[in-house]
Amino acid sequence: MARISIQMWTVRQEAERSLPTTLASLKRIGYSAVETAGLYGLSPATMRAELAGAGLELSSAHMPLPTLETAPAAFDQLTELGATAVFPSLKPEFFADDAAIGRSADGFSAVLPIAREHGIELGYHNHWWEFERGPDGQLAYQKFLDRLDPDVTVEVDTYWMQVGGVDAAGFVHSLGDRVHYLHIKDGPINAEADNQSAVGDGKMDVDRVLQANEAVLWHIVELDGYRGDIWEAVSRSFQYLSSPTRDGAQ
């Protein structure tokens, strides 16, 4: 029974202006949790207090992938924040060829033991560029997953996966217990980041994605960009996902 969260990147401009007001608005709409994408200059403890004051949980967090040297301090901060799962992303050059893919996967696997020591689930969040096919016809993303320590989970951005030319629902299903978090977004299914839509208003087969894998714990709303009233889109997205016709929505 997946729960509903929202990636704070969606309301980044609003949060920069007033984090307390933004969090209160999310709670009023019905969201019970958020996924962070930065701390707006606050300490982890202060951010944790802001979330608690708004009555919001922390489903997960985004951050850059730390090195072996920086990982202990980075995960200390995440523990102070109250994060139990974190998802870095990597730029296109990290998937340029097999050697780059191997180094990228090994970088994740190397810091996994430090994440474990802090009680944090380490995972990877995709964009669309991981779904290029190499000369052998294989997906860079699949090679990356095959090289990763199997305890590194994945947070599937279902929209960017579809933009990359892969059937998101089918791939999410194929991941089995390895996927606990989905980014749910909608739009025209192209690489433009500023013209996405409220969940249910675009071309994604959202219902099929939502039903693809029972191991998923969180459905996380995200709009990278929206050309209308963001609060209207955020509200409609929650209403769509929390409809009684969708079993397990919370």
C-alpha positions as a Markdown table, in Angstrom:
| # | Residue | x | y | z |
|---|---|---|---|---|
| 1 | Met | 0.0 | 0.0 | 0.0 |
| 2 | Ala | 2.1 | 2.9 | -1.3 |
| 3 | Arg | 1.8 | 6.2 | 0.4 |
| 4 | Ile | 1.9 | 9.7 | -1.2 |
| 5 | Ser | 4.8 | 12.1 | -0.8 |
| 6 | Ile | 6.0 | 15.1 | -2.8 |
| 7 | Gln | 9.4 | 16.1 | -4.0 |
| 8 | Met | 10.2 | 19.6 | -2.7 |
| 9 | Trp | 11.8 | 20.5 | -6.0 |
| 10 | Thr | 8.3 | 20.9 | -7.3 |
| 11 | Val | 7.7 | 23.9 | -5.0 |
| 12 | Arg | 11.3 | 25.1 | -4.8 |
| 13 | Gln | 10.5 | 28.7 | -5.6 |
| 14 | Glu | 7.7 | 28.8 | -3.0 |
| 15 | Ala | 9.9 | 27.2 | -0.4 |
| 16 | Glu | 12.7 | 29.7 | -1.0 |
| 17 | Arg | 10.3 | 32.5 | -0.3 |
| 18 | Ser | 8.7 | 30.9 | 2.8 |
| 19 | Leu | 9.4 | 27.3 | 3.9 |
| 20 | Pro | 6.8 | 27.3 | 6.7 |
| 21 | Thr | 4.1 | 28.6 | 4.4 |
| 22 | Thr | 4.9 | 26.1 | 1.8 |
| 23 | Leu | 5.0 | 23.2 | 4.1 |
| 24 | Ala | 1.7 | 24.3 | 5.7 |
| 25 | Ser | 0.1 | 24.5 | 2.2 |
| 26 | Leu | 1.3 | 21.0 | 1.3 |
| 27 | Lys | -0.2 | 19.7 | 4.5 |
| 28 | Arg | -3.5 | 21.5 | 3.9 |
| 29 | Ile | -3.8 | 19.9 | 0.4 |
| 30 | Gly | -3.4 | 16.5 | 2.0 |
| 31 | Tyr | 0.2 | 15.5 | 1.7 |
| 32 | Ser | 1.6 | 13.7 | 4.7 |
| 33 | Ala | 5.3 | 13.5 | 3.7 |
| 34 | Val | 7.9 | 15.2 | 1.5 |
| 35 | Glu | 11.1 | 14.3 | -0.1 |
| 36 | Thr | 13.8 | 16.9 | 0.4 |
| 37 | Ala | 16.0 | 18.4 | -2.3 |
| 38 | Gly | 18.2 | 20.7 | -0.2 |
| 39 | Leu | 17.7 | 22.4 | 3.1 |
| 40 | Tyr | 17.3 | 26.1 | 2.2 |
| 41 | Gly | 20.2 | 27.2 | 4.3 |
| 42 | Leu | 18.9 | 25.5 | 7.4 |
| 43 | Ser | 20.7 | 23.0 | 9.6 |
| 44 | Pro | 19.3 | 19.4 | 9.3 |
| 45 | Ala | 17.9 | 19.7 | 12.9 |
| 46 | Thr | 16.1 | 22.9 | 12.0 |
| 47 | Met | 14.7 | 21.4 | 8.8 |
| 48 | Arg | 13.5 | 18.4 | 10.8 |
| 49 | Ala | 11.8 | 20.7 | 13.2 |
| 50 | Glu | 10.1 | 22.6 | 10.4 |
| 51 | Leu | 8.7 | 19.4 | 9.0 |
| 52 | Ala | 7.5 | 18.2 | 12.4 |
| 53 | Gly | 5.9 | 21.6 | 13.0 |
| 54 | Ala | 3.9 | 21.3 | 9.8 |
| 55 | Gly | 2.9 | 17.7 | 10.7 |
| 56 | Leu | 4.8 | 16.3 | 7.8 |
| 57 | Glu | 7.0 | 13.2 | 7.6 |
| 58 | Leu | 10.2 | 12.7 | 5.6 |
| 59 | Ser | 9.7 | 10.0 | 3.0 |
| 60 | Ser | 13.3 | 10.4 | 1.6 |
| 61 | Ala | 15.9 | 12.8 | 0.6 |
| 62 | His | 18.0 | 13.8 | -2.5 |
| 63 | Met | 21.7 | 14.7 | -2.3 |
| 64 | Pro | 24.8 | 14.4 | -4.4 |
| 65 | Leu | 26.6 | 11.1 | -4.2 |
| 66 | Pro | 29.3 | 11.4 | -1.5 |
| 67 | Thr | 32.8 | 10.1 | -1.8 |
| 68 | Leu | 34.3 | 7.6 | 0.7 |
| 69 | Glu | 36.0 | 10.6 | 2.4 |
| 70 | Thr | 32.8 | 12.8 | 2.6 |
| 71 | Ala | 30.3 | 10.0 | 3.2 |
| 72 | Pro | 30.5 | 9.7 | 7.0 |
| 73 | Ala | 29.8 | 13.4 | 7.5 |
| 74 | Ala | 27.1 | 13.4 | 4.8 |
| 75 | Phe | 25.2 | 10.5 | 6.3 |
| 76 | Asp | 25.6 | 12.0 | 9.8 |
| 77 | Gln | 23.7 | 15.1 | 8.5 |
| 78 | Leu | 21.1 | 12.8 | 6.9 |
| 79 | Thr | 20.6 | 11.0 | 10.2 |
| 80 | Glu | 20.2 | 14.4 | 12.0 |
| 81 | Leu | 17.6 | 15.3 | 9.3 |
| 82 | Gly | 15.8 | 12.0 | 10.0 |
| 83 | Ala | 16.2 | 10.6 | 6.6 |
| 84 | Thr | 15.9 | 6.8 | 6.1 |
| 85 | Ala | 16.5 | 6.8 | 2.4 |
| 86 | Val | 18.6 | 8.9 | 0.1 |
| 87 | Phe | 18.8 | 9.1 | -3.7 |
| 88 | Pro | 21.7 | 10.7 | -5.6 |
| 89 | Ser | 21.6 | 11.1 | -9.4 |
| 90 | Leu | 24.4 | 11.2 | -11.9 |
| 91 | Lys | 25.0 | 13.3 | -15.0 |
| 92 | Pro | 25.0 | 12.0 | -18.6 |
| 93 | Glu | 28.8 | 11.6 | -18.8 |
| 94 | Phe | 28.7 | 9.0 | -16.1 |
| 95 | Phe | 27.0 | 6.7 | -18.6 |
| 96 | Ala | 29.1 | 7.6 | -21.6 |
| 97 | Asp | 30.5 | 4.1 | -22.1 |
| 98 | Asp | 30.9 | 0.8 | -20.3 |
| 99 | Ala | 34.0 | 2.0 | -18.3 |
| 100 | Ala | 32.1 | 5.1 | -17.1 |
| 101 | Ile | 29.1 | 3.0 | -16.2 |
| 102 | Gly | 31.3 | 0.6 | -14.2 |
| 103 | Arg | 33.0 | 3.5 | -12.3 |
| 104 | Ser | 29.6 | 5.0 | -11.6 |
| 105 | Ala | 28.2 | 1.8 | -10.2 |
| 106 | Asp | 31.3 | 1.1 | -8.1 |
| 107 | Gly | 31.0 | 4.6 | -6.6 |
| 108 | Phe | 27.6 | 3.8 | -5.3 |
| 109 | Ser | 28.5 | 0.4 | -4.0 |
| 110 | Ala | 31.6 | 1.8 | -2.2 |
| 111 | Val | 29.6 | 4.1 | 0.0 |
| 112 | Leu | 26.8 | 1.6 | 0.6 |
| 113 | Pro | 28.4 | 0.2 | 3.8 |
| 114 | Ile | 28.6 | 3.7 | 5.3 |
| 115 | Ala | 24.9 | 4.3 | 4.5 |
| 116 | Arg | 24.0 | 1.0 | 6.2 |
| 117 | Glu | 25.9 | 2.0 | 9.3 |
| 118 | His | 23.7 | 5.0 | 9.6 |
| 119 | Gly | 20.5 | 3.0 | 8.9 |
| 120 | Ile | 20.0 | 4.7 | 5.6 |
| 121 | Glu | 18.7 | 3.1 | 2.4 |
| 122 | Leu | 20.9 | 4.2 | -0.5 |
| 123 | Gly | 19.4 | 4.3 | -3.9 |
| 124 | Tyr | 19.7 | 5.8 | -7.4 |
| 125 | His | 17.3 | 8.2 | -9.0 |
| 126 | Asn | 17.3 | 8.2 | -12.8 |
| 127 | His | 16.7 | 10.8 | -15.5 |
| 128 | Trp | 16.3 | 10.0 | -19.2 |
| 129 | Trp | 19.9 | 9.8 | -20.4 |
| 130 | Glu | 20.5 | 6.4 | -18.7 |
| 131 | Phe | 18.3 | 4.8 | -21.3 |
| 132 | Glu | 20.6 | 5.2 | -24.2 |
| 133 | Arg | 21.6 | 2.0 | -25.9 |
| 134 | Gly | 25.3 | 1.1 | -26.5 |
| 135 | Pro | 26.7 | -0.5 | -29.6 |
| 136 | Asp | 25.7 | -3.8 | -28.2 |
| 137 | Gly | 22.1 | -2.7 | -28.0 |
| 138 | Gln | 21.9 | -2.9 | -24.2 |
| 139 | Leu | 20.6 | -0.1 | -22.0 |
| 140 | Ala | 23.2 | 1.9 | -20.0 |
| 141 | Tyr | 20.7 | 1.8 | -17.1 |
| 142 | Gln | 20.5 | -2.0 | -17.1 |
| 143 | Lys | 24.3 | -2.3 | -17.2 |
| 144 | Phe | 24.5 | 0.1 | -14.3 |
| 145 | Leu | 21.9 | -1.9 | -12.3 |
| 146 | Asp | 23.7 | -5.2 | -13.1 |
| 147 | Arg | 27.0 | -3.7 | -11.8 |
| 148 | Leu | 25.6 | -2.2 | -8.6 |
| 149 | Asp | 25.6 | -3.9 | -5.3 |
| 150 | Pro | 22.1 | -5.5 | -5.2 |
| 151 | Asp | 21.4 | -3.8 | -1.9 |
| 152 | Val | 21.4 | -0.4 | -3.7 |
| 153 | Thr | 17.8 | 0.3 | -4.3 |
| 154 | Val | 16.3 | 2.3 | -7.1 |
| 155 | Glu | 13.9 | 5.2 | -7.1 |
| 156 | Val | 12.4 | 5.2 | -10.6 |
| 157 | Asp | 11.5 | 8.5 | -12.1 |
| 158 | Thr | 8.7 | 6.9 | -14.2 |
| 159 | Tyr | 8.3 | 10.0 | -16.5 |
| 160 | Trp | 12.0 | 10.3 | -17.4 |
| 161 | Met | 12.1 | 6.5 | -17.9 |
| 162 | Gln | 9.3 | 6.8 | -20.4 |
| 163 | Val | 11.0 | 9.8 | -22.1 |
| 164 | Gly | 14.1 | 7.6 | -22.5 |
| 165 | Gly | 12.0 | 5.3 | -24.6 |
| 166 | Val | 11.3 | 2.5 | -22.1 |
| 167 | Asp | 7.9 | 1.3 | -21.0 |
| 168 | Ala | 7.9 | 2.6 | -17.4 |
| 169 | Ala | 5.2 | 0.3 | -16.0 |
| 170 | Gly | 6.9 | -2.8 | -17.5 |
| 171 | Phe | 10.3 | -1.9 | -16.3 |
| 172 | Val | 9.1 | -1.0 | -12.8 |
| 173 | His | 7.4 | -4.4 | -12.7 |
| 174 | Ser | 10.6 | -6.2 | -13.7 |
| 175 | Leu | 12.6 | -4.6 | -10.9 |
| 176 | Gly | 10.8 | -6.7 | -8.2 |
| 177 | Asp | 11.8 | -5.9 | -4.6 |
| 178 | Arg | 14.5 | -3.6 | -5.8 |
| 179 | Val | 12.2 | -0.6 | -6.2 |
| 180 | His | 10.5 | 1.0 | -3.2 |
| 181 | Tyr | 10.1 | 4.6 | -4.4 |
| 182 | Leu | 8.5 | 6.0 | -7.6 |
| 183 | His | 8.5 | 9.5 | -8.9 |
| 184 | Ile | 5.1 | 10.0 | -10.3 |
| 185 | Lys | 4.8 | 12.8 | -12.9 |
| 186 | Asp | 2.9 | 13.5 | -16.1 |
| 187 | Gly | 3.2 | 15.6 | -19.2 |
| 188 | Pro | 3.7 | 15.3 | -23.0 |
| 189 | Ile | 6.6 | 12.8 | -22.5 |
| 190 | Asn | 9.5 | 14.8 | -23.9 |
| 191 | Ala | 12.7 | 16.0 | -22.4 |
| 192 | Glu | 11.5 | 19.6 | -21.9 |
| 193 | Ala | 11.4 | 20.1 | -18.1 |
| 194 | Asp | 9.2 | 23.2 | -18.0 |
| 195 | Asn | 6.0 | 21.9 | -19.5 |
| 196 | Gln | 4.9 | 19.0 | -17.3 |
| 197 | Ser | 1.4 | 18.6 | -16.1 |
| 198 | Ala | -0.6 | 17.6 | -13.0 |
| 199 | Val | -0.6 | 13.9 | -12.5 |
| 200 | Gly | -3.4 | 12.5 | -14.6 |
| 201 | Asp | -3.5 | 15.4 | -17.1 |
| 202 | Gly | -0.7 | 14.2 | -19.4 |
| 203 | Lys | 0.1 | 11.3 | -21.7 |
| 204 | Met | 1.5 | 8.9 | -19.0 |
| 205 | Asp | -0.4 | 5.8 | -18.3 |
| 206 | Val | -0.3 | 6.6 | -14.6 |
| 207 | Asp | -2.7 | 4.0 | -13.4 |
| 208 | Arg | -0.7 | 1.2 | -15.0 |
| 209 | Val | 2.5 | 2.6 | -13.4 |
| 210 | Leu | 0.8 | 2.7 | -10.0 |
| 211 | Gln | -0.2 | -0.9 | -10.3 |
| 212 | Ala | 3.1 | -2.2 | -11.7 |
| 213 | Asn | 4.8 | -3.3 | -8.5 |
| 214 | Glu | 3.5 | -4.2 | -5.0 |
| 215 | Ala | 7.0 | -3.6 | -3.5 |
| 216 | Val | 6.7 | 0.1 | -3.9 |
| 217 | Leu | 6.3 | 2.0 | -0.6 |
| 218 | Trp | 6.0 | 5.6 | -1.8 |
| 219 | His | 4.5 | 7.4 | -4.8 |
| 220 | Ile | 6.3 | 10.8 | -4.9 |
| 221 | Val | 4.7 | 13.6 | -6.9 |
| 222 | Glu | 7.2 | 15.7 | -8.8 |
| 223 | Leu | 6.9 | 18.4 | -11.4 |
| 224 | Asp | 10.2 | 19.7 | -12.7 |
| 225 | Gly | 8.4 | 22.7 | -14.3 |
| 226 | Tyr | 4.9 | 23.9 | -14.9 |
| 227 | Arg | 3.6 | 26.8 | -16.9 |
| 228 | Gly | 0.5 | 27.4 | -14.8 |
| 229 | Asp | -0.3 | 27.8 | -11.1 |
| 230 | Ile | 1.9 | 25.2 | -9.4 |
| 231 | Trp | -0.4 | 24.9 | -6.4 |
| 232 | Glu | -3.3 | 24.0 | -8.7 |
| 233 | Ala | -1.1 | 21.2 | -10.2 |
| 234 | Val | 0.1 | 20.0 | -6.8 |
| 235 | Ser | -3.4 | 19.8 | -5.5 |
| 236 | Arg | -4.8 | 18.0 | -8.6 |
| 237 | Ser | -2.0 | 15.6 | -8.5 |
| 238 | Phe | -2.8 | 14.7 | -4.9 |
| 239 | Gln | -6.5 | 14.4 | -5.6 |
| 240 | Tyr | -5.7 | 12.0 | -8.5 |
| 241 | Leu | -3.4 | 9.8 | -6.5 |
| 242 | Ser | -5.6 | 9.7 | -3.4 |
| 243 | Ser | -8.8 | 8.8 | -5.3 |
| 244 | Pro | -10.7 | 6.0 | -3.6 |
| 245 | Thr | -10.7 | 4.1 | -6.9 |
| 246 | Arg | -6.9 | 3.6 | -6.4 |
| 247 | Asp | -6.5 | 1.0 | -3.8 |
| 248 | Gly | -3.8 | 1.7 | -1.2 |
| 249 | Ala | -3.6 | 5.4 | -1.8 |
| 250 | Gln | -2.9 | 7.3 | 1.4 |
